[in-house]
Amino acid sequence: MSYRGCWQFLYLEKRQIENNKPLQDYTILNIQHQLGDVTAQTEALIALGALPSNRYFLPPPYTHHREFELFVFKYYGISKENFFQSSSYRLRYNYDKCRLLQVIFEFHQMIKIELSKKRQKHNNLLVLDDGGYFSEALTTLLDIHNEISIETRLIEQTSHGMFKYVDQQDISKTLNKFGISIIDVASSESKKRLEPTIIAEACLNMLSYLFYDALNHLRVPKPLKSQNCLLLGYGQTVGYALTDYGDLELFSKYSVKVWDRDVMRHKIAENNGFEIFNQWNNKEEFDYIIGCTGRCSLPLSSLSLLRNNCYLISVSSAAIEFPFNDMIEHSLLNGNKNLMKISLSDIQLNELNNENIHRNITFQIKNQRNITIVNGGMPITFLGILNPVIPEKFDLTVSCMIAVSIQAVSTEQQINDKQQIIPLDSKYSKFICN
């Protein structure tokens, strides 16, 4: 469990911690991925005044770790009742819908618990979000209640969550109505500059695990040099890692094509020697698809691109890159002649209901090609392993979340304020980068 970077950062705020305890009047709802480095963040926020009894955890089901829970129970005095479980999720469920309903239900439960506490003044709420699920849940609840009784500060850690804010106008309207701004960590200079190499290392660690050490239900064959890969979403570090990094030597550069909706990223990829892909009507061209866009980047209509025994691998932070649930739906409706012929064997159908959600699912396309979605479409950096890299390497992310928590609670709420996305304060970003 990593602490060094947290305390280096907190030294910057030493006077504020000792005198003000800025989080002492806040209830904190943590919707982040449950990795080992979050324990250091938990300790730091307690040092900032957050009471263990006011901490709640609602992790995504694919990053829920019993080991993490036991650690914070023992060392930080957090109540078991403050952990909202997600163990009932199965791959046969639509992940986005299931996760949204879970956040709505547990948020409502948390509010009831908080309002029942005998206080002279109810706490404000600080939400540490991954994937925009809180703002989406709040928008849904608005249709039911049309009010929220607790002042709320919102932090978004991922690009996927920021995409939701941009793509779904109802979310923007809801946050505007309540005067809730989003403090944006995903686009911060410190995160963009320093985190990609860590993510690339985590991806390579997990790919190595899938090639050599994983059990059969997660095993993936290592690519041959002759096989082709489509990289959906271009980040320089991931592209470099796939072709030039370390001992894996996954692909030769000429066998990797890149697609990204951002024209500037196209240019960067070309300058780095990659061919840009835009021939979506091609047939059976790729053996591996690697998605890291933060959106659904491979539509059903493009499955013709995939060769027999193709593997689809997500290296983003969200279970969103591939049309996994749409493919399940098509397989269950395969009697409809108007739909693309997608099927699942009886064995694979049973796997969708397995308690262990970390497993590959193989579909048949037109009874000719086997297409495997690795880890059920969830990111391979989350395979049920607590730390995909050494926890200390994520000091950066932890420091960003501590900094943005201080910033959020010192930000005044403004009803109908058009400036709803607030960047991480430059003084914190510079300190973390240096």
KOLDONU-545474 format. One record per residue: x, y, z of N, C-alpha, C in turn. Coordinates in pm, whole numbers, plus 50000, padded with zeros to 5 digits. Atoms other than C-alpha are relative to their C-alpha. Layout:
REM residues N
XYZXYZXYZ;...
***
This chain:
REM residues 434
500854988150000500005000050000500895012550000;499094988850025501485033449892499615012450080;500284988049920501805063950117500945011749970;498954989850011505005082850028499525012249922;500424988750082503545104249748498905008050065;501104992949933500445112549951500525009950101;499534991249893502375126650241500905011049947;499264989250065504705145850013499055010849954;500974990150045501655162349868499385007450119;500684993849887499985168550203500895010050072;499104990249941503095186850322499735013949946;500334987150062502095214250079498835006750072;501214994849936498815217950269500054998850152;499825003149858500265213250619499195009350091;500714990549915498815245050771498504997949993;501455002050015495355238550627499554987450071;500365012549934495355202850757499945001950151;499914998749855496415212451107498925009150057;500894989949944494095242151147498544998849955;501354999250055491055237950922499294986749985;500625013050027490465200750857498865001749898;501014996050097488615209550532498924989649971;500985010450032486795175950503499184995650120;500655005049880485465173550857498485000849994;501464998950012481925184350757499484993749872;500395006350126481785162350449499784985050017;500175014350025480345128250377500624997249863;499275002850124482475111950107499514986749941;500435011850074481075087449851501074996949895;498915003950088483895069049673499494989749899;500485008850107482815054149337501184995949911;498815003150078486395048949218500244985049989;499515013750005488045016749109500724996850131;499495003949867489084997449420501354993049984;498645005150013492844993349378500795003150126;499224998649878495574991749639500375014150034;499574986349972496615027949598498915008450067;501094992349940493165039949714500064999350153;499855000349854494075029050068500805012150048;499214988249965496705056750074499145012549991;500934988850015494075081149948499035000650118;500925000749885491725069450225500655005850125;499304994749882494325076650494500195015149989;499754985750018495115110750343498745008150023;501254992549981491475121650337499575000150146;500265000049855491105111150701500875010650067;499124989649946494125133350777499465014049971;500604987250036492225161350604498695002650074;501164997749915489385157350853498824990949975;501125009050029487125131050694499894989450109;500205010149896485625108850963499744986449936;500245013450057485705071050895498514996649991;501445002950002481985069550980499275007149886;500614992550110481315094050696500574996149864;499445004850126483165074050428499164988549948;500775010750065481155052550184500724995749872;499315005550117482495029749909499014992549912;500875006650097480655018749596500824997049874;499105002650113483275003149363499284993249885;500525008050112482554989849013500154985250030;499935014349966481854952449030501274993249953;498815006850050484924943748824501285004750068;498834996449919487284961849066499714999150149;500325002149859485664951249392500954989650056;499025009049940488304935349617499734998350149;500205003049859487634918349947501255003750081;498744996949931491314923250041500075014950034;500034985649975490914961050009499075003250117;500974997449893487834961050231500554996150136;499475004749872489484940550504501095009350052;498924990949961492454964350504499435012850062;500524987349947490394996050554499114997750123;500725003349876488154978750811500985000150118;499055002249891491224969751018500765012650037;499054989149973493425000550982499365013950007;500594986550002491025029750927498645000850067;501244999849922487955019651125498755002949919;501194997850084485535021550832499034988650022;501025010049969482295003450903499694991449878;500385009050109481314973050698498735004649931;501274995350056477894988850649500225011249899;499724988950092479585017150456500584995249867;499615005850129480664993450179498764994349932;501145004850076477954988349920500494989449902;499505011450076478434954249758499485000049856;500405001250141478324947149386500214985749951;499665013950031478834909449400498934993049918;501085006750073475484901649231500095001949850;499874997650144476644914048889500464987449927;499605010950089476904888048611500165005549859;499734995250135478124891448254498755000449913;501214999850083474644884548119499225013150016;500664987149980473514918348258500645010749912;499454988250067473914950748065500765008050105;499184994149895476814965848258499605014450031;500304985849976476005002748212498685001850074;501324998849934472344998348310500054994750142;499895006049867473184975848602500755009250096;499194991149916475844999648733499225012650035;500784988049973473565029848698498934997350105;501035003349901470755012848889500604997950138;499335002149872473185002349160500375013250066;499614987049944474505037949203498765007650046;501244993349959470935051849212499514994450133;500545006349880469815026749474500875002750122;499124998649884472885028849698500165014750040;499964985749967473055066849674498775003850081;501254997349925469435068349788500094994450141;499835006049868470275044650074500955008250086;499024992149926473285065550175499375013150050;500664987649960471205097550179499074997650118;500895003349889468655080750405500784998250129;499155002149882471425070050644500505013350052;499434987149960472975104750647498955009150062;501044991249948469705123150701499444995250134;500505005349872468845100150992500955002850116;499034997149895471995110251182499635013050072;500364988249920471435135051463501155009949998;499004989550010473445165751370499305013450002;500574986550007472875202751411499865004549855;500024996550143473645206351039500474987949921;499625011550081473735179450774501305002649926;498754998950074477075172650610499765003549853;499954999250144477865183350258500504986649946;499615012750062478635155550011501125002449898;498924999950097481895149849822499994986449930;500075012350079481715124049539501264998749916;498845003350081484845108249392499564989649897;500685008250099483545094049065500954994749894;499375005950117484805070948791498894996549901;500945004050104482765069548472498715007949990;501184991550011480155096648530498724994050053;501225006849957477745073148705499225008050104;500734992249901476935096748990499165010849932;500764989350066475925125848765498854994149919;501075006750075473905101448551498894995550096;500995004249900472195087548862499215011950053;500664987949950471445122548989498975005049900;500934995850105469815130948656498754991350000;501165009049993467585100248683499165002850123;500754997149877466645108249043499235013149990;500694987150016465725143648941498624998149937;501285002750063462935129348724498984994850101;500895005849898461535113049040499715010150111;500144991649881462155138049322500045015049972;499874985850038463025171049152500685008450107;499244992449902465225180549447501094991250060;498965006949925468385171349633500295008550124;499974992449875468695181049999501405001850057;498644999249949472485178350041500875007249898;499084992950089475015202749896501114990549956;499145010450057477255182849664501185005849922;498824997050079480795185649527500354987349922;499825011650088481675162849234501375000449932;498695001750064485065150349109499904988649900;499995010750102485475130648786501444996849962;498635004550020488625110148737500284995349858;499765006850127488115094748391499455007749881;500494994250126487695105948031498624994749967;501315005950027484755082048001498895008050069;500984992049928482905102048267499795013749938;500114987050063483675135048096499274999149866;500725002050125482405121047764498494999750026;501435000549968479065113747932499435014050021;500464986449974478805149648049499805007549869;500094993050128479415162147695498894994149914;500935006850090477245136247519498555000550047;501365000849946474225136447751499605013650057;500354986449960472695171147773499185000650129;500795000049877470315161248054500905000650124;499074999549887473325156248283500445014350025;499584986049987474545191448214498895008550061;501144992349947471065205548284499784997350149;500225003649860470765186548611501055006350090;498934994349919474145197348744499875015250007;500204985650003473395232948638498885004250095;501154997049914470065232248823500415000350148;499605000949860471745222449150501295007650030;498774992549978474825243949101501194991250029;498915009549978477115213549092500985000949884;498955000050101480365217648905500794987150009;499125011750002482655189148800501445004850003;498574997550001486275192048902500634988949916;499555009350102487985175448606501464995950023;498655005449984490985153648693500494993849870;499635007550120490905134248365500835008149902;499324991550099492105163848156501155007950059;498954992049935494645177148405501354997449937;498685001150059498175183448287500824989150068;499225010149928499655161448558499584985949960;500485013450038497455131748465500374996749856;499695002450141497995135848089501494997949977;498565000950021501755139748121500624987650063;499275009949922502635113848381499334986350006;500695012849980499955086848395500104990249883;500015009750112500095072048038501064989250007;498955010249993503425054448095499664989550107;500395009549895502035038748414498914990849947;501075008050057498895027248231500564990149899;499395009050098501025012947948500694988450069;499325010749926503094993448201499004990250058;501045008749946499944980248368499404991149892;500555007750112498564969448029500954988849959;499035010250038501774951147941500114989150106;499975010049892501854934248282498834990449988;501195008450008498314921648235499964991949871;499915007950123498894911247873500944988150020;499075010949971501884890947988499324989350085;500755009449916499674875248255499044991749915;500975007050084497014866547994500684990149907;499285008850093499594851147759500594987850070;499175010349940501524830448011499464994050130;500325004449865499924827448355498514998250030;501445000349970496144830848331499464985749986;500705012750015493834801048376499294999849865;500545001950134492104787348069498855009649967;501154991450030488994808948106500395014449971;499504986550032491164840348066501194999849903;498785001050079494064827447854499805005849859;499994994250134494884846147532501314996049933;498745003450066497424833847273500815012549965;499154988850037500394856747222499995001749848;500084997850144500184873046876501274995349928;498895002750089502354860646593500395012949931;499534987850066504464886546417499215003049873;500734998450126502404880646102498575004750020;501414996749976499084888846269499805015150010;500314985750008497364922646234499185004650119;500684994149884496104945646509499425013649961;500604986850013493714975146504499955006450139;499974992649874494355000446781498965011149993;501094990349998491175020046857500275010350110;499614989749905492185052747021501515000250013;498544999750001495765064246992500565008250115;499174993549901497835071947295501434995749971;498655003250044501525073847221500644989050084;499335009849915502585053247520499474985949975;500575013250027500155024647446500484995149864;499515003850131501115024647078501454995550005;498585003549984504795024147172500144986850074;499905012149920504224996947430499684987649917;500425011550078502524974247178501064995849897;499085002950111505324976546921501485000150039;498574997949973508614986047090500444997450143;499694999449857508454981047464500304986250057;499735011749916510114954347674500194987149923;499725013250054510334917147611498824993749927;501165006350062506794910347489500065000649847;499904998350146507414923947136498724995149933;501305005050044503734920447056499815000649849;500274998250142503454934746706501145007849935;499154991150077505664948746436499165012149961;500744987650022504714984746360499164999649872;500755000350126503624977246003498724991750010;501205008449985501044951946132498935006550088;500954992949914499304977646359499455012149923;500664988250056496765002146219499275007350112;500544991649894495325030846420498755007249951;501174991550024491885046846432499775008650124;500384991049891490965077146643499125010949940;500894989650053488185102646604500675013750000;499284987449990490685130246685501035001249887;499124998150114492435143546374501445002350044;498654997349952495405156046575500714987150041;499405012849961495975121146715500364991749877;499645006550128495885107746359501385004549956;498724994550046498755130746273501164995250086;498945004749910500755120746579500324985349971;499795014250030500225083746500500774998349870;499295000750128501345089146140501465003950016;498624995549977504425108146256500824989450073;499315010749927505235078446479500074987049919;499825011550089505085054746182498844990549987;501165008750009501575040346213499125003649880;500954997750108499115036145928498625002750059;501334996549952495715052545981498964991449930;501035008950054492715029745934498675007449986;501354994450018489395041345786499154991849904;500745008550094488225012445566499074990550077;500865007749911485345000645783499194989249928;500725010250075483824979545503500884988349958;499105011050034486874957145469499554987050064;500385013249951486574919845533501194992950065;499065009149932488474897945783501445004849991;498684993750009491474920545825500824998750126;499254998949875492404919246195499864987450087;499965011249906493404892446445499835004550145;500134994349866493454915346750499455014349986;500504986349989491444946546834500295004750142;499694994649867492724967847122499345013650012;500804987849985490344995047245500435008250119;499664991149888491345025147452499475014149971;500594987150034488945053047350499175006050112;500924995149898486705055547658498575000849951;501355000850058483685050647431499854986249933;500175011950083482145021747236500575003249863;499254996150119484565022346945499884990149885;500155010050105483644991046747498524996449985;501435003050017480034990246616499794985949947;500345013450049478274957546535500224998849850;499885000250146478354966846168501434997649953;498595001650038482164964146174500574986550038;499485013249962482404928146295500564992449880;499455006550120483144918345934501515001849991;498554997550002486654932645995500794989050069;499305009149910487464904746237500224986449935;499685013250050489224873046129499544989350097;500305011249911488454838946270501024999750113;499175000449879489814835446625500615013750034;499584986549963490104873346668499725002450149;500154996849858490554886847022499805015150016;500324986049972489014919647143500425003150143;499384997349870490954935147432499845014850034;500184986249954490034966547628501135003850094;498984994949908492814987047787499615013850053;500484987449943490655016747890499624997650145;500385001849860489195021948238498534996050014;501445002549994485565014048145499634987749917;500505011750074483604983548026499115004849886;500794992850099482515002547716500524998249858;499344999450131484914996547424499304991849892;500555009250099483074967747253498514997650024;501475001749987479354960047185499644986650063;500155013149935479404930847429498544996550026;501405002949968475804933647548499144999049875;500745001050126474504939747195500234986349935;499705013150058476244907847082499264988950075;500785009749922474624888347367498545000549957;501404998550041471224902447270499764993849863;500155005850133471744892946906500064984750004;499885014649991472784857847005498724993750053;501255005149945469524853647199498845001949905;501054997250099467484866846904500414995049862;499435004250128469254846946636499004994149903;501035004650094465964835146488499505010949909;500434988650081465364870046350500925001249878;499195000250122466554868945989500575013649964;499514986650033467064906445977501255003950080;498854996849916469784905546241501234992449954;498755007150027473434896546194500034987150081;499975013049935473904860046277501144999350101;499035001149891475684859446614499474989550096;500485010649911475514829146840501014997050110;499195004649887476824815447169499704985350024;500225014049965477334778947253499324999250137;500645001849868475454764647552501015002050113;498974998349897478734763947744500265014850025;499744985749985479364800847676498815007350062;501184994149937475784809847768500024997850151;499915002949856476294792948105501095008550066;498924991949945479544812348153499535014250032;500514986549977477554844948136499395001550138;500624999549867475984835748470500974995750109;499005004349902479224825748643500275011050102;499724990249894479934842848975501335007149976;498734993850037483504849148856499835006949865;500304992750124482944876548597501245002049913;498774997950077486584877648486500284987649916;499845011350090486484854248188499755004449856;500194997150141486634854247810498704993749951;501235005250060483444849447608500204999649849;499795002050143483604835247255498664999249927;501194999650085480894843346998500334993749864;499875004350139480314827546660499285010049911;500574990550094479694851446371499684992849871;500475006750123477644837346084500464985549992;499615014149990478634802346203501344997149933;498745001950071482044807746044501225004450082;498854994349931484264828646272499765000550150;500044998549855484984826846643500635013350039;499534986949954485344861046806499984999950153;499925000649854486544862747168500165014050058;499884987449926485904892847390500654996750134;499195003449885488564891547659499475006850127;500424994849870487574895948026498595005949994;501394995550008483924900347930499855014549956;500044986150046484724933847765500485010050102;499494991149896486044948148090501495002249978;498574997150024489514964248095500904989150056;499105010649953492384939548125500865004650116;499304995549880493974961848389499214996750126;500845004249887491104949548610499594985549978;500255014450018491314911648611499734993250134;500175005649867490514907048979501295000050080;498714998649932494144914849070500075013850062;500084987349927494474942249333500925010649943;499024990250047497584958849191500604995549867;499425003750130498324956548814501435004949982;498604995749993501564975748882500325002650146;499614996649863503544984449195499185012050047;500914989249957501125006549399500645013750005;499334987149988503725033749454500005007849869;499984993350129503645041149082498735008249978;501234992450013500105054049124499915011250104;499964988349913501195080549375499445012249928;500484988850080500425104849093498485001250007;501464999950001496755095149070499455003450138;500444997449863496365094949447500195014850035;499734985949971497975129349476499005009149928;501014992250073495635142849207498664999950073;501315001049934492595130049396500005007450134;499924992249875493795145149726499915014849969;499994985850037494485178449558498625004749958;501294995850053491165179349380498924999650108;500945000249887489315170349702500075013050077;499814987149932490815201049872499395011249915;500524989850090489945221949567498474999949997;501455001150012486375208849547499275006050119;500724995349882485435216849905500205015050023;499804985449988486795252249870499375007649883;500664993950116484805258749549498565003450035;501374995749970481615278849598499034995049893;501025004050095478475264649440499275012249946;500724989150065476765287549191498864994249916;501165004750076473245279949068500025006449862;500054995450139472915282748688501335005849952;498664995950046476665287748652500344992149875;499705006750126477625279948292501374993150001;498675005849992481205271448393499954987850093;500225011749916480435236348516501204990750005;498805008349998483725219448427501185008650045;498924992249941486545232248645501274991649996;498765007850007490145221148577500684999250137;499165000949881492525209348847500855012550010;499254987649977494165240148999501454998449954;498675000950059497445247448821501094998850106;498955000949897499375251149148500184985550046;499905014149964498525215249239500634992049887;499505007350115499225202748889501505001649985;498564997450012502665219148881500764992850111;499335006849890503545205549224500114985049974;500015014450024502555170049126500964996349888;499125002950113504395171648793501475001150038;498614997849963507555184048962500474990550109;
***
